[in-house]
Amino acid sequence: MLNIIGGGIGILLGLWTARRRGGNRLDLLHYATIFGILGFLIGAFAMLVIPGPG
């Protein structure tokens, strides 16, 4: 679950970063993709490190 949340936050962060830099649609797509992949991987790593509830 954390990996999906991390991917979503990464996509939003990538869109925000590209918009702030004044990028076109292709830049928005590129930043969202890269940041989404990085967020997904960070979330997957966090699931391994953080213990589950219960």
Helices and strands as residue ranges (DSSP letters): H 2-20, H 25-49
